[in-house]
Amino acid sequence: MSNNIKNMPVFRGRFGTRSKRKKTNPKWDKWRYPRGIDISWRRGDNQMPKAGFGGDKKTKNLHPTKRTEVYINNFSQLEKYVKEHKDLNKVIFRFAANIGLKKILIIKEFVEKHKLKVINLNEKKLVPKIKNEKIEQNSSLKKEQKTEQKKDEVKK
């Protein structure tokens, strides 16, 4: 994206502004290169992207907070990255969605210890999971206690 977004044309793709229904549908609002003989390029179809529409190289792959974004899949990757890189103030971490709850808790402790910036380690989403796990653990403990009590009663 260019720094001046107002002057940036909308690259709507092969159907451009032909019908209201297609403009409002997000599927048709994306840029797709016009391929094939059936689709001709018309005047109302907006511009095609060209080389001059790119953004600044300095800010191209940065997060909006002006930090480089690092994608982490597991705890060992995070540890390795922290050991190898010294300037962690210019980095923001994004964790994979498929990390389990136990690992997330370990990662959370590590992040707090090293004072790292993280995007998607949302505690509000974790709280219901943790509560559910505690409830399940408590219910399983109660069941075990009941079975032990029954065994004791039978022995007496």
C-alpha positions in Angstrom: 0.0 0.0 0.0 1.1 3.5 -0.6 1.5 5.9 2.2 -1.2 8.1 0.7 -4.2 5.9 0.8 -6.6 8.5 -0.5 -4.9 8.5 -3.9 -4.7 4.8 -4.0 -7.1 3.3 -6.6 -9.3 0.4 -5.7 -8.2 -2.7 -7.5 -11.5 -4.5 -7.7 -10.6 -6.9 -10.4 -12.3 -8.3 -13.4 -15.9 -7.2 -12.7 -15.1 -3.8 -11.3 -18.1 -1.7 -10.9 -20.5 -3.6 -13.2 -23.3 -4.5 -10.8 -24.3 -3.6 -7.3 -24.6 -7.2 -6.1 -21.0 -8.1 -7.0 -19.5 -4.9 -5.5 -21.1 -5.6 -2.1 -20.1 -9.2 -2.0 -16.6 -9.6 -0.5 -15.9 -12.6 -2.8 -16.2 -10.3 -5.8 -14.5 -7.3 -4.2 -11.1 -9.0 -4.1 -8.5 -8.5 -6.8 -8.2 -11.3 -9.3 -6.2 -11.0 -12.5 -8.5 -11.2 -15.6 -7.7 -14.5 -17.3 -9.4 -16.1 -20.3 -11.1 -14.9 -23.4 -14.5 -14.4 -21.9 -13.7 -11.4 -19.8 -12.9 -8.2 -21.6 -11.5 -5.2 -19.7 -14.0 -2.4 -19.7 -13.7 1.3 -18.8 -15.5 0.9 -15.5 -13.4 -1.9 -14.2 -11.0 0.3 -12.4 -7.2 0.2 -12.8 -4.9 -2.8 -13.0 -2.1 -2.8 -10.4 1.2 -1.7 -11.7 4.7 -1.6 -10.3 4.4 2.0 -9.1 1.6 1.3 -6.6 3.8 -0.5 -4.1 4.5 0.8 -0.6 7.7 1.9 1.0 10.3 -0.8 1.5 11.1 0.4 5.0 7.5 -0.1 6.2 6.4 -2.9 3.9 6.3 -5.9 6.2 5.9 -4.1 9.5 3.0 -4.4 12.0 1.0 -1.2 12.4 2.9 -0.6 15.7 6.1 -0.2 13.5 7.6 -3.5 14.9 8.6 -6.5 12.9 6.1 -9.4 13.4 7.5 -12.8 14.2 5.3 -15.9 13.8 5.9 -18.6 16.5 4.6 -22.2 16.3 5.9 -23.5 19.6 7.7 -22.7 22.8 11.2 -23.9 21.6 11.0 -21.5 18.7 10.3 -18.6 21.1 13.2 -19.5 23.4 15.6 -19.8 20.4 14.5 -16.5 19.0 14.9 -14.7 22.4 18.4 -16.2 22.8 19.6 -15.3 19.3 18.2 -11.7 19.1 19.1 -9.0 21.5 16.9 -6.1 20.5 13.4 -7.5 21.4 11.8 -4.0 21.7 11.5 -3.8 17.9 9.7 -7.2 17.7 6.1 -8.3 18.2 5.2 -12.0 18.4 2.2 -13.8 17.0 1.5 -17.3 18.1 0.0 -20.1 16.1 -3.7 -20.8 16.8 -3.2 -24.5 17.3 -1.0 -24.2 20.4 -2.6 -26.1 23.3 -3.7 -24.5 26.6 -0.8 -26.0 28.7 1.8 -24.7 26.3 0.0 -21.3 26.2 0.3 -21.0 30.0 4.0 -21.8 29.8 4.5 -19.3 27.0 2.6 -16.7 29.0 4.9 -17.1 32.0 7.9 -16.8 29.7 6.5 -13.7 28.0 5.8 -12.0 31.3 9.3 -12.9 32.6 11.1 -11.4 29.6 8.6 -8.5 29.1 7.9 -9.4 25.4 5.1 -7.9 23.2 2.5 -10.4 22.0 -0.4 -9.9 19.7 -2.8 -12.8 20.1 -2.2 -14.3 23.6 -5.7 -13.4 24.7 -6.3 -14.1 28.3 -10.0 -13.5 28.1 -10.4 -16.5 25.8 -8.2 -18.7 28.0 -10.2 -18.0 31.2 -13.3 -20.1 30.3 -11.0 -23.0 29.1 -9.1 -22.9 32.4 -12.3 -22.8 34.4 -13.8 -25.7 32.5 -10.6 -27.8 33.0 -10.7 -27.0 36.8 -14.4 -28.0 36.9 -13.6 -31.3 35.1 -10.6 -32.0 37.4 -12.8 -31.3 40.5 -15.6 -33.6 39.2 -13.1 -36.4 38.5 -11.7 -36.0 42.0 -15.1 -36.1 43.5 -16.0 -39.3 41.6 -12.7 -40.9 42.8 -13.5 -39.9 46.4 -17.0 -41.3 46.1 -15.7 -44.6 44.8 -13.2 -44.8 47.7 -15.9 -44.1 50.2 -18.0 -46.9 48.7 -15.1 -49.3 48.9 -14.5 -48.4 52.6 -18.2 -48.9 53.4 -18.2 -52.3 51.7 -15.1 -53.4 53.7 -16.7 -52.4 57.0 
